[in-house]
């Protein structure tokens, strides 16, 4: 029996990871914040919120009940005396740039020394982001300390600050540690499922001709530009750049294999071994959405996209993956193709939930007295 302690927000990564480990027989303890401390800057969830998230990942309360005896929600700092932990996962930074708790990541990283002080000798796995470690030449190395480039957008700045805080905290860690950088996470390869519609889901929704938008709240896309099936769409992107993303089930599986591998690398950039240029995967996406093509426009497009996502599509970042390829070879993993078949599953699953956007509602009738 193995037991793992997960510290950090229940996110697009940690929620599926916890579910996977439970299904593999692990006991999982998740750090939560007290209901008396709900206004703190900590990204931790309340126990009820964390439980709801896991129920969603498992597909319902009935499926979740089968694993309740292996799951515990602990108040932050609470360490049961009767438990010996096999691993500590510190994940204060959600993997996708538009998660609501991303701005709290820097404060989360500062808590690393206090958490590890209570768990001396427990192997520590720190989860960071590729955008926290880009060199001035645009390359993400498989190293921990090096000169980082000037941040090009708010997401990269947060990732840099978070990773720098983690590195500072390592001087006070008395355990073996391992550092894993994640790219953006996209829906699962098996069924296109996603725990939350963050990251590239903004792009998928904005390009979907079938998206039903609501007149209330911020629009999901520019209402002046209605995407229609069969047309060409102009999008600001760099065709020869690679926007690094990884299906969440692949990321969880790879991380689980690293977790159980005694010869794992100290620093690992966990990216797809089948990365494609923007000109390739965007055309697969266009075909899945029944669009004619996506045409690159270097400066401006007609879609209502977050500024960070627009900059990511234009950025040309390269990632060193020598250690990951060694791990893949040792595990004999089959490569996942991020092709039209994959995006078709993503689109089908997203449309079932309208990409997380409220469906069109008729305006309420207003009755005024005479």
N, C-alpha and C positions, 0 to 999 in steps of 0.2 A: 504494500500500500504506500503510495507516494502522496505527499501533501504540498500544495503550492499556495503562496500568498501573493495576491495581485493587488498592487497599490496604484490607483489612478482612476480616472473617469471610466465608466462603463461605455465604451465607444464602439465604433464600427469594427475595431480590431479585438478589443478585450472581451466583448460580449460573445462573439463566435468562438474565440479561443477558450473561454471558460466552459462553454457548452461542449466543445470538442474534448477537452481534458476530462470533464465529467463522464462523457460517453466512453472514454478510454480507461476509466477506472480510477482516475486521480481524485483525491479530495481537494476541493478548492475553497479557499478562504478569501473573501473580498473585503477590502477596507472601505468603510463608509463613514459618513459624518453624522453626528448626532442631530436629532430634530431640533435641539436647543441651539444649534450653531448653523442654521440654514443660510445665514447671510454672510458667511465667511468667504474668503477668496479661494478656498480650496476647491479643486475640481471634483472632489469625491461626491458620490451620489448618496442620497438617503437610502436606507435599506429597502424601503418599499419601491423606490424608483429602480434600484438595481435588480430587484426581484422581477419587476414588470418587464425590464429589458430582456432578462434571460427567458422569461416565458414567451416573449415574442420570437426569440431566436429558436427556441425549441418547437415553436409552432402551436403553442397553446398550454393552458394550465395542466391538462391531463398528462401530456407528454413530459412536462417539467416535474411533476410530482414524483416520478420514478427516480429522480436524482437528488431529492431534497436531503436525504440522509448523508450525502457526501458534500453538501454545500453549507457554508457558514458565512454570515455577514457580521463582521467585527467592527466595532467603533475604532476610528483612527488611533493608533498607538496601543491598542489592546492586543496582547500576545498571550494566548493560552499557555499555561505552564505544562499542560499535558500533551503538547503538540511538538513534534520535531519536524521542521520544514525541510523539504528537499530543494526548494527553489523560491526565490523572491523575484517577481516581475515588477519593475518600476516603470510605469507608463503614464507620466503626467501630461503628455502631449497627444491629443487625438490625432490620428493620421491624416485626416482631411482638413483643408484650410478653413472651411466654413462651419466647423462644429462650434456650437455656441460657447463652449468652454475653452477654446483655443487661447484667448487672451490671458487666461490664468496659468498657463504652462510655466512661465518663469517663476511664479511664486511656488508652484508645485515642485520644481526642481530643487529649490532651496531646502526642501524637507528631506532630501535623500540622506544626509548624514544621520539625522535623528531616527529615521526608519531603520537603517542598517545597524545602528548602535544596539538596537533591541534584538537584532538577528545576526549576531556575530557568527561567522563560519558558514552561513547559508549562501550558496551560490547566487550571485546577483545578476539579473538580466535587465539591462537598461534599454528601453525602446526610444529611439530618436527618429529623426526624419532626414531623408537625403538632402533636403533643402537647408539643413543646419550645417552641412559640411562641404560646400562648394568652394573650390580654390579659385584664385583670380583667373586661371586659364580655363575655367568652366568644367573642371573635372572633380568628381567626388572620389577621393582615394579611400583605400581600406586601411586608413590610419586614424588615430584619435586626435592628435594635436598637429596642426599645420596652420598656415596663413589662410584665412577665409576671405573671400571677395566681399566687396561692399554690397550689402543687401539691396536687391532690386525691387522688392515689394514687401508689404507688411508681413506676409506669411513667412518669407525667408528671414526677416529680422527676428520674428518670434522664435523660429527654429534655431537660429544662431544663439540667441540669448539663453534658450533652454539648454542647448547642448553645452554651452560654455559653463553654465551653472552645474551641470552634471559632472563635467571634468574637474571643476573646482572641488566638488564634494567627494571625489574619489580619493583625495588625500586623507580622508577620515574614515575610509571604508576598510574594514579588517576581514574581508572575504574575497574569494575569487570572483571576478566580475567579467561580464561579457557584454559587448555593445552591438546592438542591432539597429540599423537604419532602415526605415520603411519608406516606400514611395507612397503616392496616393493609392487608396484602395477603391476598387470597383466591385460590382456585384459578382456573385459566385459563378463559376463556369458550369456547374451542374444544372442550375435552373434559373440563373439570372437574378437570384434573390439578393436583396440588400437590406441590412438592418435599418439603415437610415439613408435618405436621399441627400448625400453631401458630395463634395468634390465634383467629379465629372458628371454627376447626375444633373447638375445645372445646365451643362451643355446638351445632354441627351434630351432634356425636357424642352429647352429653347428651340431645338431643331425638329421636334416632333409635330407633324401637322395635326395629329389627333389630340393634342393636349387641350383640355378644357380649362380655361383660366377663370378666375373669380373676379368680379368687379370690386371686391373688398380686399384691402391690404395691398402690399407691393405686387406688381405683376410678375408672372413667371417669365414673361418675355415681352419684348417691345410690341405693344398693341398696334403700333403704326406699321409694323412689318409682319404680316401673317404668313407663316411658312405653309406652303401648299404641296401636296404630294406631286411628284414628277418634275418639280422645278429645280433649278440650280440655286444654291445658297452661297452668298459671299461670307467668308469667315476670316477674321484676322488670325493667321497662323503661319508659322515658318515650316514649309513642307519638309525640309531636310533636317528638322529638329526632332528629337524624341522626347515626348512627354512621358515621364516614367510613371507607370501605374501597374497594379498587380491585382488580379481577382482575389477577393478576401479568402476564399477557401484554399487557394494556392498558398497565400501568405501564412495562414494558420497552419497548414500541413507542414510547410517548410520550417516554420518556427518550432513546431512540435518535434520534428526530427532533430533540429539543433538542440532542443531541450534534453533529449534522451541520448545524445551523442557525447560520449566522454572525450572525444578528440575534436570537439567543435573549435572554430577559430575564435580569437578574442574579439575581433572586430569584423562584422559582416554586413555588407550592403545587400539587403534582401530584395532583389529586383527580378523581373522576368528574364529568363534566359532566351526568350523569343521576342525581345523588344523590337518594335517596328517604328519606322518614321511616321511623322504626322500625315504625310501624303498617302500612306498605306492604310493605317487604321481608321482615319477619318472617312475614307472612301468605303470601307467595310461598314462603318456606321451609317453612311448615307444610303447604302443599299438596304440595310435593315430597316431604315425609316421610310423607304420608298421615295427617296429623293433622287434626282438625276445625278447630281454631283455637288461636291463642296469645293468652291473655288477660293484659293488663297488670296487674301487682301492684306498687305503688310501693315497698314496703319489702322484701318477702321472697318468694322463690319456693321451689319444692320440688326444684330441680335442684342438682347438685353442680358449681357453676361456680367458676372462679377469682375471687377478690375483685376483681381489676382489671377483668375482663370485665364483672362485674356493675355496677361503677361507670361503665364506658364506656357501657353501655346506658342508664343513667339521666342521663348528662351531655348537655347541649344546647350543642354547639359549632358555631359558624358559621365558614366559611372564605371569604376573599376570593379570587376566581379570575379577575380581570379579565385578567391577563397570560396565563393558561392559555387563556381563551376566544379571545384574539388568536392564540395559537399554533395552536389547533384550527382556527380559520378559515383561517389561512394554509396549513395542511396539508390542509384539506378532509377532515378525519377524520369518519367516520360514528360516531354515538354508539352505545355498547353498552348494551343494556337489561338491567338486573339484575332480571329477572322470574322467573316460575316455571320457564321453560325453562332459564335459567341454573342455578338451584338444583337442578333435576332432574339436570343433568349433574354437578354437584358431589356430590350425594348418591350417584349411581350409582358415580362414581369412588371416593368415600370408602368405600362399602360393600365394594368389591372388595378393599380393604386393611384393612377393619375399623377405619377411622379411625386407623390406626397403633397400635391396642391389641391386645395378645396375645389370641388366642382362648381360649375356655374350655378349661381342661385338667383332667383328672381328678387328684385328689389322689394322690400317690405312696403305694403300699402300704408300711406299716411292719411289719417282722418283728422281733419281740423274742425273744431266746433265753430258754429256760426257766430 
